[in-house]
Amino acid sequence: MSKTKASGTTKLGRDSRPQYLGVKLYDGEKVEVGNIIIRQRGLKFLAGKNVKISKDDSLYALKKGIVKFTTKRKKKFDGSQRIAKVVNVL
């Protein structure tokens, strides 16, 4: 058996592609139907009016309009509260 690898390429030791998460459209920007507003893992931002959650937790617009960010108090199961950011399209 050979001690060295064959001359083919290997993916070991290389950086993987970044996930490009985050806010794509900010407060006050115009949005079209189907535009992704936020790409996220988990529900850091919640969907409000005219916004839907996709399979990978991204938020996208259901109607044409303007993006608006608001906050609301959300109760956890243990009774404590957190301030959640809500994304709306008006």
C-alpha positions, -999 to 999 in steps of 0.1 A, spaced: 0 0 0 12 35 -9 20 60 18 11 90 -3 -23 100 -17 -31 97 -54 -27 128 -74 -65 137 -73 -77 167 -53 -91 165 -18 -115 188 1 -98 182 34 -85 213 51 -104 237 30 -129 263 43 -166 256 37 -189 281 20 -205 306 44 -242 305 50 -250 342 41 -274 346 70 -288 379 83 -312 407 74 -315 412 36 -341 440 36 -341 467 63 -368 488 79 -385 512 53 -373 494 22 -397 483 -6 -403 446 -10 -419 425 -38 -439 393 -34 -416 364 -25 -385 385 -16 -365 371 13 -363 396 41 -343 376 67 -322 344 65 -319 328 99 -314 296 119 -342 293 145 -367 320 151 -346 350 161 -371 372 142 -409 364 141 -432 367 112 -459 394 114 -484 407 89 -479 396 52 -447 376 62 -443 338 61 -417 315 75 -400 291 50 -387 256 57 -352 268 67 -367 295 90 -361 324 65 -388 351 64 -402 362 31 -429 386 19 -464 376 9 -474 410 -5 -458 440 -21 -451 468 4 -427 483 29 -408 463 55 -415 474 91 -397 460 123 -415 461 156 -410 444 190 -434 425 213 -432 407 246 -433 369 242 -440 346 272 -418 315 275 -430 282 289 -413 288 323 -432 320 327 -404 344 319 -406 369 290 -384 379 261 -386 408 237 -391 394 203 -385 412 170 -414 410 146 -412 416 108 -442 431 90 -449 441 54 -473 471 52 
